[in-house]
Amino acid sequence: MDKQLIKIQSIFEMFILKKIGIEELQSRLETAIIPENFEDTIKELINIIEEVRFTILEENQYLHVYDIINDVQVKHINKPTF
């Protein structure tokens, strides 16, 4: 796994462990250096986070974003061919 993906994984883990909140997650993803083949996925994730922040009750936001991050990890980061 390259350094940029490790950094993204680290950002995800900080959110999962509740070391950062949803706004900080969004901010860090927006400023992270993203591998070209992963840009569309992260842009979509940022858009979903933005939507969640303004349409989902605050007490439900963490679980909703957690599920999305888990899906991204399984499909794009932890797959064996990456």
N, C-alpha and C positions, 0 to 999 in steps of 0.2 A: 504494500500500500504506500502511495507516495505521501510526501509531507503535507500537502494541502488536504488530502482526505483524512489524514491523522488529525489535523487541526479541526476539521469539521466534525469528526467523530468526537473529539474532545469537547467541542461546543455542545453537541447533543448530550453527552454524558453529564456535563454540568447542569443542563436543564433537567434531565431525568433525575438527577440526585438533588434537585431543587436548590442548587447553589446559585443559579440565576433564574430570573423570571422570564415570562413570555416576551416582554418588551426588550430585555437584554438579549435574549435569544435572537430575536428579529434583528436587532442592531448588529450583533456580532456576525450573523450570516450575511447581512448586507455589506459589511466591510471586509469579509474574508476573501482571500484569494482562492478562486474556485477553478479546478481543472476544467478545461474547455468541454470535455465530454460529460461534465456534471452540471454545467451552468443552467441548462433548462430546468433540471430537477430542483435546484436550489431556488431559482427564480419562482417556480411554481410553489414551492414550500413557503417562501417569504410571502407570496400573495395569499396563501391559505392562512398563514399566521395572522396577517393583517385583517383578513375577513373574520377570523375567530375572535380577535381582540374586540371587534366592534359589533359582533352579532351573537356571541355566545355569552351566557352569564359568567361572570368572573370565576365563580366557584367550580364551573365545569370546563374552563379553558385548559387547565393543565392536562387533564385526562384526554381531552380531544387532541391536543397537540402531541401529547405523548404517543398516542396511537398512530398519528401520521408519521412522526419521527421513526417509530419502530418499523413501519412499513417501508420508509425510505432506506433504513439501514439494511433490512432484509433484501430488498430488491436491488440496491445499488452499491452498498458498501461492503457487506459481508458475503456477497456472492463469490464463489470460488474463482471465477474467471477475471475478476477485477484486479 
